[in-house]
Amino acid sequence: MRRYKQSRSRIPEIHLNQDQQSDLQEGRLLSRDLQVNELELRQTFEDCADVIFRKLISTDMAGRQIQMLLVCVDGLVDSVHLEEAVLKVLVRERLPTTSTVTTTWVKDLLVESAVSVTQVSVLTDRQQVIDHILKGNVVVLVDGDEAVLSAGVAGWKQRSIDEPPSEPVIRGPREGFIETLRTNTALVRRRIRSPRLKMVNMSVGEFSKTDVCIAYIDGIAKPEIVSEVRKRIEQIKVDAILESAFIEEFIEDQPRSPFPQLQNTERPDVVSANLLEGKVAIFTDGTPLLRRLCFGVL
Protein backbone atom coordinates (compact mmCIF):
# COMPACT_ATOMS: atom_id res chain seq x y z
CA MET A 1 0.00 0.00 0.00
CA ARG A 2 1.40 3.34 -1.03
CA ARG A 3 1.98 5.96 1.65
CA TYR A 4 2.11 9.68 1.15
CA LYS A 5 5.31 10.98 2.67
CA GLN A 6 4.51 14.25 4.29
CA SER A 7 5.64 16.13 7.38
CA ARG A 8 2.78 16.20 9.87
CA SER A 9 4.62 16.71 13.15
CA ARG A 10 3.44 20.29 13.71
CA ILE A 11 0.92 22.81 12.44
CA PRO A 12 2.48 24.89 9.64
CA GLU A 13 2.45 28.64 10.08
CA ILE A 14 -0.57 30.10 8.28
CA HIS A 15 -1.06 33.88 8.28
CA LEU A 16 -4.68 35.04 8.45
CA ASN A 17 -6.07 38.52 7.98
CA GLN A 18 -8.58 40.12 10.36
CA ASP A 19 -11.67 38.74 8.57
CA GLN A 20 -10.18 35.24 8.45
CA GLN A 21 -9.37 35.35 12.17
CA SER A 22 -12.95 36.43 12.87
CA ASP A 23 -14.31 33.41 10.98
CA LEU A 24 -11.98 31.12 12.92
CA GLN A 25 -12.87 32.57 16.31
CA GLU A 26 -16.58 32.24 15.63
CA GLY A 27 -16.10 28.53 14.92
CA ARG A 28 -17.33 28.61 11.33
CA LEU A 29 -15.28 25.77 9.88
CA LEU A 30 -17.00 25.94 6.53
CA SER A 31 -15.65 29.29 5.51
CA ARG A 32 -15.24 30.31 1.89
CA ASP A 33 -11.54 30.83 2.61
CA LEU A 34 -9.50 27.65 2.20
CA GLN A 35 -6.82 28.85 4.62
CA VAL A 36 -9.35 29.27 7.42
CA ASN A 37 -10.72 25.78 6.86
CA GLU A 38 -7.24 24.26 6.70
CA LEU A 39 -6.09 25.91 9.91
CA GLU A 40 -9.25 24.82 11.74
CA LEU A 41 -8.83 21.21 10.63
CA ARG A 42 -5.13 21.19 11.48
CA GLN A 43 -5.92 22.47 14.96
CA THR A 44 -8.65 19.85 15.38
CA PHE A 45 -6.29 17.05 14.33
CA GLU A 46 -3.19 18.42 16.05
CA ASP A 47 -0.73 15.65 17.00
CA CYS A 48 -2.69 13.17 14.85
CA ALA A 49 0.18 11.84 12.76
CA ASP A 50 -2.08 9.56 10.74
CA VAL A 51 -4.20 12.42 9.35
CA ILE A 52 -2.99 13.52 5.92
CA PHE A 53 -3.38 17.02 4.49
CA ARG A 54 -2.62 17.27 0.79
CA LYS A 55 -2.95 20.40 -1.31
CA LEU A 56 -3.92 20.20 -4.97
CA ILE A 57 -4.03 22.73 -7.77
CA SER A 58 -6.42 22.13 -10.64
CA THR A 59 -7.26 24.32 -13.62
CA ASP A 60 -10.49 25.26 -15.32
CA MET A 61 -11.01 25.52 -19.07
CA ALA A 62 -9.87 29.13 -19.01
CA GLY A 63 -6.54 28.15 -17.49
CA ARG A 64 -7.23 29.58 -14.03
CA GLN A 65 -5.78 27.71 -11.09
CA ILE A 66 -8.17 26.33 -8.47
CA GLN A 67 -6.74 25.48 -5.04
CA MET A 68 -8.06 22.41 -3.22
CA LEU A 69 -7.25 20.57 -0.02
CA LEU A 70 -7.68 16.83 0.56
CA VAL A 71 -7.88 15.45 4.11
CA CYS A 72 -8.03 11.77 5.06
CA VAL A 73 -6.75 9.26 7.60
CA ASP A 74 -3.84 7.12 6.49
CA GLY A 75 -4.71 3.46 6.96
CA LEU A 76 -8.47 3.96 6.73
CA VAL A 77 -8.51 4.81 3.01
CA ASP A 78 -7.59 2.67 0.04
CA SER A 79 -4.51 4.54 -1.23
CA VAL A 80 -4.70 3.06 -4.74
CA HIS A 81 -8.41 3.83 -4.99
CA LEU A 82 -7.79 7.36 -3.72
CA GLU A 83 -5.11 8.05 -6.29
CA GLU A 84 -6.89 6.49 -9.26
CA ALA A 85 -10.45 7.63 -8.56
CA VAL A 86 -9.97 11.02 -6.92
CA LEU A 87 -6.48 12.51 -7.28
CA LYS A 88 -6.03 11.82 -10.99
CA VAL A 89 -9.53 13.03 -11.80
CA LEU A 90 -9.11 16.30 -9.91
CA VAL A 91 -5.66 17.00 -11.37
CA ARG A 92 -6.14 15.90 -14.99
CA GLU A 93 -9.75 16.87 -15.69
CA ARG A 94 -10.40 20.52 -16.38
CA LEU A 95 -13.12 22.20 -14.35
CA PRO A 96 -15.81 24.25 -16.12
CA THR A 97 -15.21 27.92 -16.75
CA THR A 98 -17.36 29.91 -14.32
CA SER A 99 -16.90 32.94 -12.11
CA THR A 100 -16.43 30.63 -9.10
CA VAL A 101 -15.78 26.89 -9.03
CA THR A 102 -18.03 25.32 -6.40
CA THR A 103 -18.05 21.99 -4.61
CA THR A 104 -21.07 21.02 -6.71
CA TRP A 105 -18.95 21.24 -9.86
CA VAL A 106 -16.30 19.03 -8.29
CA LYS A 107 -18.97 16.56 -7.15
CA ASP A 108 -20.39 16.31 -10.68
CA LEU A 109 -16.88 15.78 -12.01
CA LEU A 110 -16.21 12.90 -9.62
CA VAL A 111 -19.60 11.31 -10.29
CA GLU A 112 -19.10 11.45 -14.07
CA SER A 113 -15.39 10.60 -14.26
CA ALA A 114 -14.69 8.52 -11.14
CA VAL A 115 -17.20 5.73 -11.64
CA SER A 116 -15.58 3.64 -8.89
CA VAL A 117 -16.51 6.22 -6.25
CA THR A 118 -20.07 5.25 -5.35
CA GLN A 119 -20.61 7.53 -2.35
CA VAL A 120 -20.15 11.23 -2.99
CA SER A 121 -21.85 13.79 -0.78
CA VAL A 122 -21.68 17.51 -0.01
CA LEU A 123 -21.28 18.50 3.66
CA THR A 124 -22.12 21.83 5.24
CA ASP A 125 -21.60 21.05 8.91
CA ARG A 126 -18.29 21.11 10.78
CA GLN A 127 -18.92 17.96 12.83
CA GLN A 128 -20.04 16.06 9.74
CA VAL A 129 -16.72 16.82 8.06
CA ILE A 130 -14.77 15.52 11.06
CA ASP A 131 -16.93 12.39 11.30
CA HIS A 132 -16.52 11.58 7.60
CA ILE A 133 -12.75 11.90 7.86
CA LEU A 134 -12.62 9.54 10.83
CA LYS A 135 -14.87 7.01 9.06
CA GLY A 136 -12.36 6.59 6.24
CA ASN A 137 -13.70 9.04 3.66
CA VAL A 138 -11.60 11.67 1.92
CA VAL A 139 -12.91 15.22 2.09
CA VAL A 140 -12.16 17.79 -0.60
CA LEU A 141 -12.20 21.49 0.25
CA VAL A 142 -12.37 23.99 -2.60
CA ASP A 143 -11.10 27.53 -2.21
CA GLY A 144 -14.00 29.96 -2.51
CA ASP A 145 -16.73 27.52 -1.47
CA GLU A 146 -18.01 26.95 2.06
CA ALA A 147 -19.27 23.42 1.31
CA VAL A 148 -17.05 20.33 1.59
CA LEU A 149 -17.08 17.27 -0.66
CA SER A 150 -16.82 13.78 0.87
CA ALA A 151 -15.90 10.75 -1.26
CA GLY A 152 -16.15 7.18 -0.05
CA VAL A 153 -12.75 5.55 -0.61
CA ALA A 154 -12.54 3.69 2.68
CA GLY A 155 -10.50 0.53 2.66
CA TRP A 156 -8.58 -1.38 5.30
CA LYS A 157 -7.41 -4.92 5.89
CA GLN A 158 -10.07 -7.25 7.26
CA ARG A 159 -10.36 -10.88 8.25
CA SER A 160 -11.61 -13.34 5.65
CA ILE A 161 -15.06 -14.91 5.96
CA ASP A 162 -14.60 -18.30 7.63
CA GLU A 163 -16.71 -20.76 9.58
CA PRO A 164 -17.15 -19.51 13.17
CA PRO A 165 -15.22 -21.85 15.50
CA SER A 166 -17.84 -21.44 18.24
CA GLU A 167 -20.70 -22.68 16.01
CA PRO A 168 -19.46 -25.48 13.73
CA VAL A 169 -21.99 -27.44 11.67
CA ILE A 170 -21.90 -30.69 9.73
CA ARG A 171 -24.38 -29.53 7.10
CA GLY A 172 -24.93 -25.95 6.08
CA PRO A 173 -22.92 -22.89 5.00
CA ARG A 174 -19.41 -22.36 6.29
CA GLU A 175 -19.72 -18.59 6.54
CA GLY A 176 -19.43 -16.49 9.66
CA PHE A 177 -19.55 -12.84 10.56
CA ILE A 178 -16.35 -10.78 10.79
CA GLU A 179 -15.51 -7.46 12.43
CA THR A 180 -16.70 -5.25 9.54
CA LEU A 181 -20.31 -4.08 9.84
CA ARG A 182 -21.12 -3.68 6.14
CA THR A 183 -19.72 -7.10 5.28
CA ASN A 184 -21.96 -8.66 7.93
CA THR A 185 -25.09 -6.89 6.70
CA ALA A 186 -24.28 -8.00 3.15
CA LEU A 187 -24.15 -11.65 4.26
CA VAL A 188 -27.71 -11.34 5.56
CA ARG A 189 -28.94 -9.29 2.61
CA ARG A 190 -27.69 -11.98 0.25
CA ARG A 191 -29.97 -14.49 1.95
CA ILE A 192 -33.04 -12.26 2.25
CA ARG A 193 -33.34 -10.44 -1.06
CA SER A 194 -36.34 -8.36 -0.22
CA PRO A 195 -36.79 -4.59 0.16
CA ARG A 196 -38.82 -5.37 3.28
CA LEU A 197 -35.57 -6.26 5.04
CA LYS A 198 -34.82 -2.96 6.74
CA MET A 199 -31.46 -1.91 8.17
CA VAL A 200 -31.36 1.23 10.30
CA ASN A 201 -27.94 2.74 10.98
CA MET A 202 -27.14 4.49 14.26
CA SER A 203 -24.02 5.86 15.96
CA VAL A 204 -23.33 5.15 19.65
CA GLY A 205 -20.52 6.37 21.89
CA GLU A 206 -19.30 9.91 22.43
CA PHE A 207 -15.70 9.08 21.49
CA SER A 208 -15.91 5.81 19.57
CA LYS A 209 -19.00 6.76 17.51
CA THR A 210 -19.49 3.05 16.87
CA ASP A 211 -21.74 2.17 13.95
CA VAL A 212 -24.73 0.09 15.03
CA CYS A 213 -27.31 -1.37 12.65
CA ILE A 214 -30.80 -2.60 13.57
CA ALA A 215 -32.17 -5.20 11.14
CA TYR A 216 -35.76 -6.40 10.89
CA ILE A 217 -38.31 -7.45 8.28
CA ASP A 218 -41.10 -4.95 7.78
CA GLY A 219 -44.48 -6.62 8.15
CA ILE A 220 -43.14 -9.53 10.22
CA ALA A 221 -41.41 -7.84 13.16
CA LYS A 222 -43.73 -5.99 15.52
CA PRO A 223 -43.42 -2.21 14.99
CA GLU A 224 -43.60 -1.51 18.73
CA ILE A 225 -40.62 -3.82 19.30
CA VAL A 226 -38.57 -2.11 16.59
CA SER A 227 -39.42 1.30 18.03
CA GLU A 228 -38.50 0.20 21.55
CA VAL A 229 -35.14 -1.15 20.38
CA ARG A 230 -34.32 2.09 18.59
CA LYS A 231 -35.40 4.12 21.61
CA ARG A 232 -33.23 2.16 24.04
CA ILE A 233 -30.15 2.35 21.81
CA GLU A 234 -30.64 6.08 21.27
CA GLN A 235 -30.73 6.54 25.04
CA ILE A 236 -27.29 4.94 25.54
CA LYS A 237 -24.90 7.62 26.78
CA VAL A 238 -21.41 6.20 27.10
CA ASP A 239 -17.87 7.12 26.05
CA ALA A 240 -17.36 4.10 23.78
CA ILE A 241 -18.96 0.91 22.51
CA LEU A 242 -16.13 -1.55 21.92
CA GLU A 243 -18.17 -4.76 21.70
CA SER A 244 -21.80 -5.80 21.28
CA ALA A 245 -21.98 -6.89 24.93
CA PHE A 246 -21.90 -3.20 25.90
CA ILE A 247 -25.20 -2.66 24.10
CA GLU A 248 -26.67 -5.81 25.59
CA GLU A 249 -26.09 -4.55 29.13
CA PHE A 250 -27.80 -1.26 28.36
CA ILE A 251 -30.96 -2.50 26.65
CA GLU A 252 -31.81 -5.57 28.75
CA ASP A 253 -34.72 -5.33 31.16
CA GLN A 254 -33.00 -7.51 33.77
CA PRO A 255 -29.21 -7.62 33.23
CA ARG A 256 -28.75 -9.97 36.22
CA SER A 257 -31.44 -12.43 35.18
CA PRO A 258 -30.22 -16.02 34.53
CA PHE A 259 -32.68 -16.32 31.66
CA PRO A 260 -31.54 -15.08 28.24
CA GLN A 261 -33.21 -11.96 26.92
CA LEU A 262 -30.83 -11.57 24.00
CA GLN A 263 -28.88 -14.25 22.17
CA ASN A 264 -25.71 -13.94 20.13
CA THR A 265 -24.49 -15.73 17.05
CA GLU A 266 -21.77 -15.49 14.41
CA ARG A 267 -23.78 -17.24 11.69
CA PRO A 268 -25.65 -15.25 9.01
CA ASP A 269 -27.99 -18.17 8.27
CA VAL A 270 -29.12 -18.24 11.91
CA VAL A 271 -29.76 -14.49 11.86
CA SER A 272 -31.71 -14.76 8.61
CA ALA A 273 -33.93 -17.49 10.07
CA ASN A 274 -34.59 -15.41 13.19
CA LEU A 275 -35.46 -12.33 11.15
CA LEU A 276 -38.02 -14.37 9.21
CA GLU A 277 -39.55 -15.33 12.56
CA GLY A 278 -40.09 -11.66 13.47
CA LYS A 279 -37.07 -11.08 15.66
CA VAL A 280 -34.83 -8.00 15.59
CA ALA A 281 -31.07 -8.24 15.01
CA ILE A 282 -28.46 -5.75 16.21
CA PHE A 283 -25.15 -5.47 14.31
CA THR A 284 -22.20 -3.75 15.98
CA ASP A 285 -19.15 -2.63 14.04
CA GLY A 286 -15.92 -4.14 15.33
CA THR A 287 -17.30 -7.48 16.56
CA PRO A 288 -18.41 -10.66 14.76
CA LEU A 289 -20.96 -11.48 17.47
CA LEU A 290 -24.45 -10.34 16.55
CA ARG A 291 -27.20 -9.84 19.13
CA ARG A 292 -30.77 -10.89 18.41
CA LEU A 293 -33.83 -10.51 20.61
CA CYS A 294 -35.24 -13.71 22.07
CA PHE A 295 -38.85 -14.40 21.09
CA GLY A 296 -39.01 -11.02 19.37
CA VAL A 297 -39.72 -9.19 22.62
CA LEU A 298 -37.76 -7.29 25.21
C-alpha positions in Angstrom: 0.0 0.0 0.0 1.4 3.3 -1.0 2.0 6.0 1.7 2.1 9.7 1.2 5.3 11.0 2.7 4.5 14.3 4.3 5.6 16.1 7.4 2.8 16.2 9.9 4.6 16.7 13.1 3.4 20.3 13.7 0.9 22.8 12.4 2.5 24.9 9.6 2.4 28.6 10.1 -0.6 30.1 8.3 -1.1 33.9 8.3 -4.7 35.0 8.5 -6.1 38.5 8.0 -8.6 40.1 10.4 -11.7 38.7 8.6 -10.2 35.2 8.5 -9.4 35.3 12.2 -13.0 36.4 12.9 -14.3 33.4 11.0 -12.0 31.1 12.9 -12.9 32.6 16.3 -16.6 32.2 15.6 -16.1 28.5 14.9 -17.3 28.6 11.3 -15.3 25.8 9.9 -17.0 25.9 6.5 -15.6 29.3 5.5 -15.2 30.3 1.9 -11.5 30.8 2.6 -9.5 27.6 2.2 -6.8 28.9 4.6 -9.4 29.3 7.4 -10.7 25.8 6.9 -7.2 24.3 6.7 -6.1 25.9 9.9 -9.2 24.8 11.7 -8.8 21.2 10.6 -5.1 21.2 11.5 -5.9 22.5 15.0 -8.6 19.8 15.4 -6.3 17.1 14.3 -3.2 18.4 16.1 -0.7 15.7 17.0 -2.7 13.2 14.8 0.2 11.8 12.8 -2.1 9.6 10.7 -4.2 12.4 9.4 -3.0 13.5 5.9 -3.4 17.0 4.5 -2.6 17.3 0.8 -2.9 20.4 -1.3 -3.9 20.2 -5.0 -4.0 22.7 -7.8 -6.4 22.1 -10.6 -7.3 24.3 -13.6 -10.5 25.3 -15.3 -11.0 25.5 -19.1 -9.9 29.1 -19.0 -6.5 28.2 -17.5 -7.2 29.6 -14.0 -5.8 27.7 -11.1 -8.2 26.3 -8.5 -6.7 25.5 -5.0 -8.1 22.4 -3.2 -7.2 20.6 0.0 -7.7 16.8 0.6 -7.9 15.5 4.1 -8.0 11.8 5.1 -6.7 9.3 7.6 -3.8 7.1 6.5 -4.7 3.5 7.0 -8.5 4.0 6.7 -8.5 4.8 3.0 -7.6 2.7 0.0 -4.5 4.5 -1.2 -4.7 3.1 -4.7 -8.4 3.8 -5.0 -7.8 7.4 -3.7 -5.1 8.0 -6.3 -6.9 6.5 -9.3 -10.5 7.6 -8.6 -10.0 11.0 -6.9 -6.5 12.5 -7.3 -6.0 11.8 -11.0 -9.5 13.0 -11.8 -9.1 16.3 -9.9 -5.7 17.0 -11.4 -6.1 15.9 -15.0 -9.8 16.9 -15.7 -10.4 20.5 -16.4 -13.1 22.2 -14.3 -15.8 24.2 -16.1 -15.2 27.9 -16.7 -17.4 29.9 -14.3 -16.9 32.9 -12.1 -16.4 30.6 -9.1 -15.8 26.9 -9.0 -18.0 25.3 -6.4 -18.0 22.0 -4.6 -21.1 21.0 -6.7 -19.0 21.2 -9.9 -16.3 19.0 -8.3 -19.0 16.6 -7.2 -20.4 16.3 -10.7 -16.9 15.8 -12.0 -16.2 12.9 -9.6 -19.6 11.3 -10.3 -19.1 11.4 -14.1 -15.4 10.6 -14.3 -14.7 8.5 -11.1 -17.2 5.7 -11.6 -15.6 3.6 -8.9 -16.5 6.2 -6.3 -20.1 5.3 -5.4 -20.6 7.5 -2.3 -20.2 11.2 -3.0 -21.9 13.8 -0.8 -21.7 17.5 0.0 -21.3 18.5 3.7 -22.1 21.8 5.2 -21.6 21.0 8.9 -18.3 21.1 10.8 -18.9 18.0 12.8 -20.0 16.1 9.7 -16.7 16.8 8.1 -14.8 15.5 11.1 -16.9 12.4 11.3 -16.5 11.6 7.6 -12.7 11.9 7.9 -12.6 9.5 10.8 -14.9 7.0 9.1 -12.4 6.6 6.2 -13.7 9.0 3.7 -11.6 11.7 1.9 -12.9 15.2 2.1 -12.2 17.8 -0.6 -12.2 21.5 0.3 -12.4 24.0 -2.6 -11.1 27.5 -2.2 -14.0 30.0 -2.5 -16.7 27.5 -1.5 -18.0 26.9 2.1 -19.3 23.4 1.3 -17.0 20.3 1.6 -17.1 17.3 -0.7 -16.8 13.8 0.9 -15.9 10.8 -1.3 -16.1 7.2 -0.1 -12.7 5.6 -0.6 -12.5 3.7 2.7 -10.5 0.5 2.7 -8.6 -1.4 5.3 -7.4 -4.9 5.9 -10.1 -7.3 7.3 -10.4 -10.9 8.2 -11.6 -13.3 5.6 -15.1 -14.9 6.0 -14.6 -18.3 7.6 -16.7 -20.8 9.6 -17.1 -19.5 13.2 -15.2 -21.8 15.5 -17.8 -21.4 18.2 -20.7 -22.7 16.0 -19.5 -25.5 13.7 -22.0 -27.4 11.7 -21.9 -30.7 9.7 -24.4 -29.5 7.1 -24.9 -26.0 6.1 -22.9 -22.9 5.0 -19.4 -22.4 6.3 -19.7 -18.6 6.5 -19.4 -16.5 9.7 -19.6 -12.8 10.6 -16.4 -10.8 10.8 -15.5 -7.5 12.4 -16.7 -5.2 9.5 -20.3 -4.1 9.8 -21.1 -3.7 6.1 -19.7 -7.1 5.3 -22.0 -8.7 7.9 -25.1 -6.9 6.7 -24.3 -8.0 3.2 -24.1 -11.6 4.3 -27.7 -11.3 5.6 -28.9 -9.3 2.6 -27.7 -12.0 0.3 -30.0 -14.5 2.0 -33.0 -12.3 2.3 -33.3 -10.4 -1.1 -36.3 -8.4 -0.2 -36.8 -4.6 0.2 -38.8 -5.4 3.3 -35.6 -6.3 5.0 -34.8 -3.0 6.7 -31.5 -1.9 8.2 -31.4 1.2 10.3 -27.9 2.7 11.0 -27.1 4.5 14.3 -24.0 5.9 16.0 -23.3 5.1 19.6 -20.5 6.4 21.9 -19.3 9.9 22.4 -15.7 9.1 21.5 -15.9 5.8 19.6 -19.0 6.8 17.5 -19.5 3.1 16.9 -21.7 2.2 13.9 -24.7 0.1 15.0 -27.3 -1.4 12.7 -30.8 -2.6 13.6 -32.2 -5.2 11.1 -35.8 -6.4 10.9 -38.3 -7.4 8.3 -41.1 -4.9 7.8 -44.5 -6.6 8.2 -43.1 -9.5 10.2 -41.4 -7.8 13.2 -43.7 -6.0 15.5 -43.4 -2.2 15.0 -43.6 -1.5 18.7 -40.6 -3.8 19.3 -38.6 -2.1 16.6 -39.4 1.3 18.0 -38.5 0.2 21.5 -35.1 -1.2 20.4 -34.3 2.1 18.6 -35.4 4.1 21.6 -33.2 2.2 24.0 -30.2 2.3 21.8 -30.6 6.1 21.3 -30.7 6.5 25.0 -27.3 4.9 25.5 -24.9 7.6 26.8 -21.4 6.2 27.1 -17.9 7.1 26.0 -17.4 4.1 23.8 -19.0 0.9 22.5 -16.1 -1.6 21.9 -18.2 -4.8 21.7 -21.8 -5.8 21.3 -22.0 -6.9 24.9 -21.9 -3.2 25.9 -25.2 -2.7 24.1 -26.7 -5.8 25.6 -26.1 -4.6 29.1 -27.8 -1.3 28.4 -31.0 -2.5 26.6 -31.8 -5.6 28.8 -34.7 -5.3 31.2 -33.0 -7.5 33.8 -29.2 -7.6 33.2 -28.8 -10.0 36.2 -31.4 -12.4 35.2 -30.2 -16.0 34.5 -32.7 -16.3 31.7 -31.5 -15.1 28.2 -33.2 -12.0 26.9 -30.8 -11.6 24.0 -28.9 -14.3 22.2 -25.7 -13.9 20.1 -24.5 -15.7 17.0 -21.8 -15.5 14.4 -23.8 -17.2 11.7 -25.6 -15.3 9.0 -28.0 -18.2 8.3 -29.1 -18.2 11.9 -29.8 -14.5 11.9 -31.7 -14.8 8.6 -33.9 -17.5 10.1 -34.6 -15.4 13.2 -35.5 -12.3 11.1 -38.0 -14.4 9.2 -39.6 -15.3 12.6 -40.1 -11.7 13.5 -37.1 -11.1 15.7 -34.8 -8.0 15.6 -31.1 -8.2 15.0 -28.5 -5.8 16.2 -25.2 -5.5 14.3 -22.2 -3.7 16.0 -19.2 -2.6 14.0 -15.9 -4.1 15.3 -17.3 -7.5 16.6 -18.4 -10.7 14.8 -21.0 -11.5 17.5 -24.4 -10.3 16.6 -27.2 -9.8 19.1 -30.8 -10.9 18.4 -33.8 -10.5 20.6 -35.2 -13.7 22.1 -38.8 -14.4 21.1 -39.0 -11.0 19.4 -39.7 -9.2 22.6 -37.8 -7.3 25.2 
